[in-house]
Amino acid sequence: MTNHWIDIKNADAILIIGSNAAEHHPISFKWVLRAKDKGAVVMHVDPKFSRTSARSDFHVPLRSGTDIAFMGGMINFALENQRYFKEYVVNYTNASLIVDKGFGFKDGLFTGYDPKTRSYNKKTWSFELDANGVPKRDTSLKNPRCVFNLMKKHYSRYTLDKVSSVTGVTKDNLMRVYENFTATGRPDKAGTIMYALGWTQHTVGVQNIRSAGILQLLLGNIGVAGGGINALRGEPNVQGSTDHTLLYHIVPGYMAQPMADWQTYEDYITSNTPVSKDPQSANWWQHKPKYFASLLKAWYGDYATKENGFCYELLPKIEKGADHSYMFLFDRMYKNQITGGFIIGLNPMNSVPNSNKIRKALDNLDWLVTMDLHHSETSDNWHRPGVDPKTVKTEVFHFPSAHRVEKDGTVTNSGRWLVWHNKAIDPQGEARSFGNLYVPLMNRLQGMYRKEGGTLSDAVTRLNWVENYDPEEWTRRINGFFTRDTKVGDKVFKKGQLVPSFVALKDDGSTSSLNWLYAGSYTEDEGNKSKRRDMSQTPMQAKIGLYPGVAWCWPVNRRILYNRASVDMNGKPYNPEKAVIEWDGKKWQGDVPDGGWPPMATGKGRYPFIMSKNGFGQLFGPGRADGPFSEHYEPVETPIASHPFSKQLHSPVYKFVTSDMDVLAKPADPRFPVVLTTYSLTEHWCGGGETRNVPNLLEAEPQLYVEMSPELAKEKGIENGDGVIIESARGRVEAIAMVTVRIRPFLVEGKTVHLVGMPFCFGWTTPGTGDSTNRLTPSVGDPNTTIPEYKACCVNVRKADTLTEIAR
Amino acid sequence: MTKSFFIDTTRCTACRGCQLACKEWFELPANKTKQLGTHQNPPDLNAYNYKLVRFSEHMIDGKVEWYFFPDQCRHCVFPPCQGAADTVIEGAVIQDEATGAVIFTEKSAKFSKEDFQYVREACPYDIPRRDEKTGRMVKCIMCLDRVQAGMLPACVKVCPTGTMNFGDREDMLALAEKRLEQVKKTNPNASLANPDDVNVIYLLGDTPERYHTHSVAQASPVDRKQMFASVRKSIAKTVNGAEQS
């Protein structure tokens, strides 16, 4: 989230799109309803009418996978009708920057596309520079090659007719959302966008969110109270796991994973540290060497010195373009390229697409370690239905892990708040926390490598590791400390003392920090700030529900990111009633500002978007794999053979794996005419491995269902409650029909398209409840993140004669 | 001052936190349920579910409406179930003076099948159920143990949206009236369900029958009370063949 949960109450318009917030983030609706009480309009755009829709002012059904068309139409509407916040757009976004002359866009492709490699050379996705190397600007926005005009041209193609035709949303419904939401394009109004996996799980997932970024920048909704782009993260700690790098492509604190191209520490630093020649751009990532060096110090302790590049050479380096996401990982496993591994707190046999393939892939392992609360479809894959256990060679070691109420530690919530929780009870039986499983394991490995040696054994033996697991100790290490006596300002810190903030981090080996973003969360003066529960506020903070003394928030306890865009050039809030920060002539009041520089008008200020190289909000976003502007492409499996925006049916750069089991339906394949979207539900958690073992939750949602419209049910001769078979090109799943008016047929490109929706939480280890919905979904993914396209594929539905997976 | 719930269905997201919290607090076992084509599960109140969120969906003038009704005992001001039960076994149903909570006691285990059916039918909201294992009649008891300890009922404690409210009857009535006035601006059919007769006051955003067959009383409690006094005693005598006090 750019903002935080409480801040939702400050919104004047709430657009919930790609999220079923009331069902999957029930607490969010506490704040949504507070906003609604004060007159905010709440809109839900989603394929299905859900419990979220029931509490919104209105629901707009949208064909799954057409969000960019929907958002493109809104961007076009805002531009055509001058609904944008011009002062903000000119001063704080890159609207006025002049784009390279070579840049263009033609029939669905941006310049630089290479069909052989299915990738873009992004050389022309850049800005013209003046003699000093500073981007040229035309603040009159008249230059035809400035971002604003290129953007206007790009989105002018998203006319109401085309958008309506491809999304299946009526023009009335489009206008209802467009008018209500763009009404916040004024200084004193704020609109927020709440999204979740309904936006990310597409082959255009990142560009769905880019569309929101563009729209919110146009409306001046970033940095303000009640605004922002708010990713509703899943588990209480999904934000934390992202910050600390659950995924392969980054190291903690959003820095790139070392690659083979960068063999030395210097290579890495040079290739990853952006340089800006603009004195008004803070270009915060210029400090990356300090954060990276401190991270390496935290990993390798005294072994890491400036002279040896802080042990950079010990890190594994991935090949350029290599994809180590789980889609590719399981593909390699299927192809016998992996012999063993750990699966921790995850049930991929249920939650990874094309489960039939994934389950076979796991059979190829010699050994497998699972750590989880319960046995799951993953730990027990070797004796799944239809498989003779004698034919599976895998030796499985299942370590029972503690439940989160059985352990102390922190979580980082969606609003980036670091919150400490105490354990309620001791772990049951032999269960241990992941920390208590992992720390001794690494100690054992270090011992073995010390004794027996091995390939690059230093990478393990030199790790700055601990004897015993103590969550408080890790919280300190994450914050970071001085490795020698150091003076910061006029204050002297002793070796071993905690760093007060990331400003104190250095690239000379004098500091250590496991994650620069968290520096300042645990200090000598105030202790472990994740434990703070101080409700006091200034009157200004009270107006917008800001509680700076409750827990701690990264970065530097800033509760609303980019908040210097909420004030004008003189530091005066655009919306005084809901001011986030204000310049009092000497310093900033309110939230912690994005840098303490004085307002822009003083000439000593910095542009507010300090994390981007040029300091501007990026309407033109050159960093992504699939384009600087968002563009509609159909899901990889689509009910239509062409769409009205270009001849490029699919994303030209989406990712996929190939094997005999990775089959796809053709566009508009008559065998699979129905769109399937998959989702979670309130009562079960993700793949259901935990919650299916909670009897009361299973009582409330006992079995796999498929929601469908009465129209489709009639066409297929299906009654509510009937057992049905759902088939895709990859698999077959049994479910119970839930025939409901909450799902409507769509009129798409002149033809009726039906959509069905299914949860994915049921699995065979809970007998009679159904089995993995993901046997239907395809292994295709977003080009930036490789997140799979769970949200849109094509299937057919028929009534079942008998059911074997679901007890009746 | 007796206690009341105010249940504002116009704020309910059917997260079922209340349904689950109730089960957890009373440590009620789970029923073996099936998916029957609806999210409402278990299908009805039962011995192990004193609280049930009912789902009902409608297509009204081309617009989808989905209504949620967190059903539970209404803790009637003059409980008809008590009136009916008293004609069979006095003390099987009692009312806590301090809070107004209506409680089924152990004595209810002595009811015959017919007695139980009779008491159940006396309830205008079809609440009483029977635990077949113990024979006792069961339902929501207003979390009397929690309330006496100064805590909120479990269902109210967990509610994230302000749907479930609990407090002194006067305060809850005032809150209900205030919310009704606000809701009426957008929902002209909104009403409070039998606020004078019950201590669990529902705000409904649309006509009551669109929520649940028994969202409002299905016969006047007063009528029923009179009926018990006159009719039930004689039936009880003949059916059971023994004088009931």
Interface residues (C-beta under 8 A of the other chain):
Chain A: A22 E23 P26 I27 F29 K30 L33 F49 R51 T52 S53 A54 R55 H59 T682 E683 P695 N696 L697 L698 E699 A700 E701 P702 Q703 L704 Y705 N720 G721 D722 I736 A737 M738 V739 T740 V741 R742 R744 I806 A807 R808
Chain B: R11 C12 T13 A14 C15 R16 G17 Q19 L20 K23 E24 P29 A30 N31 K32 T33 K34 Q35 L36 G37 T38 H39 N41 P42 E57 H58 M59 V64 E65 W66 Y67 F68 P160 T161 G162
